[in-house]
Amino acid sequence: MHMDLRRWLIVSTAIIAVAGGAVAVVYFFQPWRSCDYEDSSVGCAMLPADSAVMTGAAFAALISTALLVIALLAKEQRPAR
């Protein structure tokens, strides 16, 4: 794997993994939500669109974490002498 490609893959997958994880956690706790039947926002029901966003973010975080591990384990190819 070319060094520039490997470095780009490591950086981009790390950014996507962190961003996806952060979005999934924020959507899990739903700090913007309030409801009459619960004191905390975590106990309020999640809307279908919010659930779709959280699921997509968690999926993106998992896939990009797997790709990050693969990129970190990939050995650098050196040209033959």
MIDOSE-1310 file (N, C-alpha, C; in nm, 2 decimals, decimal comma, always signed):
residues 81
mhmd	+0,09/-0,12/+0,00/+0,00/+0,00/+0,00/+0,09/+0,12/+0,00; +0,06/+0,22/-0,09/+0,14/+0,34/-0,10/+0,13/+0,42/+0,03; +0,24/+0,48/+0,08/+0,24/+0,55/+0,21/+0,14/+0,66/+0,22; +0,13/+0,74/+0,11/+0,03/+0,85/+0,11/-0,11/+0,80/+0,12
lrrw	-0,14/+0,69/+0,05/-0,27/+0,63/+0,06/-0,30/+0,57/+0,20; -0,20/+0,51/+0,25/-0,22/+0,45/+0,39/-0,24/+0,56/+0,49; -0,16/+0,67/+0,48/-0,18/+0,78/+0,58/-0,31/+0,84/+0,56; -0,36/+0,86/+0,44/-0,49/+0,92/+0,41/-0,60/+0,83/+0,47
livs	-0,59/+0,70/+0,45/-0,69/+0,61/+0,50/-0,69/+0,61/+0,65; -0,58/+0,61/+0,71/-0,57/+0,61/+0,86/-0,64/+0,74/+0,91; -0,60/+0,86/+0,86/-0,66/+0,98/+0,91/-0,81/+0,99/+0,88; -0,85/+0,96/+0,76/-0,99/+0,97/+0,73/-1,08/+0,87/+0,80
taii	-1,04/+0,75/+0,82/-1,12/+0,65/+0,89/-1,12/+0,69/+1,04; -1,01/+0,74/+1,10/-1,01/+0,78/+1,24/-1,11/+0,90/+1,26; -1,11/+1,00/+1,17/-1,21/+1,11/+1,18/-1,35/+1,06/+1,17; -1,38/+0,97/+1,07/-1,51/+0,92/+1,06/-1,56/+0,84/+1,18
avag	-1,47/+0,76/+1,24/-1,50/+0,68/+1,35/-1,53/+0,77/+1,47; -1,45/+0,87/+1,50/-1,48/+0,96/+1,61/-1,61/+1,04/+1,59; -1,63/+1,09/+1,47/-1,75/+1,17/+1,44/-1,87/+1,08/+1,45; -1,87/+0,96/+1,40/-1,98/+0,87/+1,40/-2,01/+0,83/+1,54
gava	-1,91/+0,80/+1,62/-1,93/+0,77/+1,76/-1,99/+0,88/+1,84; -1,94/+1,00/+1,82/-1,99/+1,12/+1,89/-2,14/+1,14/+1,85; -2,17/+1,13/+1,73/-2,31/+1,15/+1,68/-2,40/+1,05/+1,74; -2,36/+0,92/+1,75/-2,44/+0,82/+1,80/-2,46/+0,84/+1,95
vvyf	-2,36/+0,88/+2,03/-2,38/+0,91/+2,17/-2,47/+1,02/+2,19; -2,45/+1,13/+2,12/-2,54/+1,25/+2,13/-2,69/+1,21/+2,10; -2,71/+1,14/+2,00/-2,85/+1,10/+1,97/-2,90/+1,00/+2,06; -2,82/+0,92/+2,13/-2,87/+0,83/+2,24/-2,92/+0,91/+2,36
fqpw	-2,84/+1,01/+2,40/-2,88/+1,09/+2,52/-2,99/+1,20/+2,48; -3,00/+1,24/+2,36/-3,10/+1,34/+2,31/-3,11/+1,46/+2,41; -3,01/+1,54/+2,43/-3,02/+1,65/+2,52/-3,12/+1,75/+2,49; -3,16/+1,76/+2,36/-3,26/+1,86/+2,32/-3,40/+1,82/+2,34
rscd	-3,43/+1,69/+2,37/-3,56/+1,64/+2,38/-3,62/+1,67/+2,53; -3,75/+1,69/+2,53/-3,82/+1,70/+2,66/-3,96/+1,64/+2,64; -4,01/+1,58/+2,75/-4,14/+1,52/+2,74/-4,21/+1,53/+2,88; -4,34/+1,52/+2,88/-4,42/+1,54/+3,00/-4,41/+1,43/+3,09
yeds	-4,39/+1,31/+3,04/-4,39/+1,19/+3,12/-4,26/+1,14/+3,18; -4,15/+1,22/+3,16/-4,02/+1,18/+3,20/-3,94/+1,31/+3,25; -3,86/+1,30/+3,35/-3,78/+1,41/+3,40/-3,66/+1,43/+3,32; -3,60/+1,32/+3,27/-3,47/+1,34/+3,19/-3,50/+1,32/+3,04
svgc	-3,41/+1,37/+2,96/-3,43/+1,36/+2,82/-3,40/+1,22/+2,77; -3,32/+1,14/+2,84/-3,29/+1,00/+2,80/-3,41/+0,92/+2,80; -3,51/+0,94/+2,89/-3,63/+0,86/+2,90/-3,73/+0,89/+2,80; -3,72/+1,00/+2,72/-3,82/+1,03/+2,62/-3,81/+0,94/+2,50
amlp	-3,92/+0,91/+2,44/-3,92/+0,83/+2,32/-3,84/+0,89/+2,20; -3,77/+0,81/+2,13/-3,69/+0,86/+2,02/-3,78/+0,86/+1,89; -3,77/+0,96/+1,81/-3,84/+0,97/+1,69/-3,78/+0,88/+1,58; -3,85/+0,83/+1,48/-3,80/+0,74/+1,38/-3,68/+0,80/+1,31
adsa	-3,69/+0,93/+1,28/-3,57/+0,99/+1,20/-3,45/+1,00/+1,29; -3,47/+1,03/+1,42/-3,35/+1,03/+1,51/-3,29/+0,89/+1,52; -3,38/+0,79/+1,53/-3,33/+0,65/+1,53/-3,25/+0,61/+1,41; -3,29/+0,66/+1,29/-3,22/+0,63/+1,17/-3,08/+0,70/+1,17
vmtg	-3,08/+0,83/+1,22/-2,95/+0,90/+1,22/-2,86/+0,83/+1,32; -2,90/+0,79/+1,43/-2,82/+0,72/+1,53/-2,77/+0,59/+1,48; -2,86/+0,51/+1,41/-2,82/+0,38/+1,36/-2,71/+0,40/+1,25; -2,73/+0,50/+1,16/-2,63/+0,52/+1,05/-2,50/+0,57/+1,11
aafa	-2,50/+0,65/+1,21/-2,38/+0,70/+1,27/-2,30/+0,59/+1,34; -2,38/+0,50/+1,41/-2,31/+0,39/+1,48/-2,26/+0,29/+1,37; -2,33/+0,27/+1,27/-2,28/+0,18/+1,16/-2,15/+0,24/+1,10; -2,16/+0,37/+1,07/-2,04/+0,43/+1,01/-1,92/+0,42/+1,10
alis	-1,94/+0,44/+1,23/-1,83/+0,43/+1,33/-1,78/+0,29/+1,34; -1,86/+0,19/+1,33/-1,81/+0,05/+1,34/-1,73/+0,01/+1,21; -1,79/+0,05/+1,10/-1,72/+0,02/+0,97/-1,58/+0,09/+0,96; -1,58/+0,22/+0,99/-1,46/+0,30/+0,98/-1,36/+0,25/+1,09
tall	-1,40/+0,20/+1,20/-1,31/+0,15/+1,30/-1,25/+0,02/+1,25; -1,32/-0,06/+1,18/-1,27/-0,18/+1,12/-1,17/-0,15/+1,01; -1,20/-0,05/+0,93/-1,11/-0,01/+0,82/-0,98/+0,05/+0,88; -1,00/+0,13/+0,99/-0,88/+0,19/+1,06/-0,79/+0,08/+1,11
vial	-0,84/-0,03/+1,17/-0,76/-0,14/+1,22/-0,69/-0,20/+1,10; -0,76/-0,23/+0,99/-0,69/-0,29/+0,87/-0,58/-0,20/+0,82; -0,61/-0,07/+0,82/-0,50/+0,02/+0,77/-0,38/+0,03/+0,86; -0,41/+0,02/+0,99/-0,29/+0,02/+1,08/-0,21/-0,11/+1,08
lake	-0,28/-0,22/+1,05/-0,21/-0,35/+1,04/-0,14/-0,37/+0,91; -0,18/-0,30/+0,80/-0,13/-0,32/+0,67/+0,02/-0,28/+0,67; +0,10/-0,37/+0,61/+0,24/-0,34/+0,61/+0,27/-0,25/+0,49; +0,37/-0,17/+0,51/+0,42/-0,08/+0,40/+0,50/-0,16/+0,30
qrpa	+0,46/-0,14/+0,17/+0,53/-0,21/+0,07/+0,65/-0,13/+0,02; +0,77/-0,19/+0,02/+0,89/-0,12/-0,02/+0,93/-0,17/-0,16; +0,98/-0,08/-0,24/+1,02/-0,12/-0,38/+1,13/-0,22/-0,37; +1,13/-0,31/-0,47/+1,24/-0,41/-0,47/+1,37/-0,35/-0,52
r	+1,48/-0,40/-0,47/+1,61/-0,34/-0,52/+1,67/-0,41/-0,63
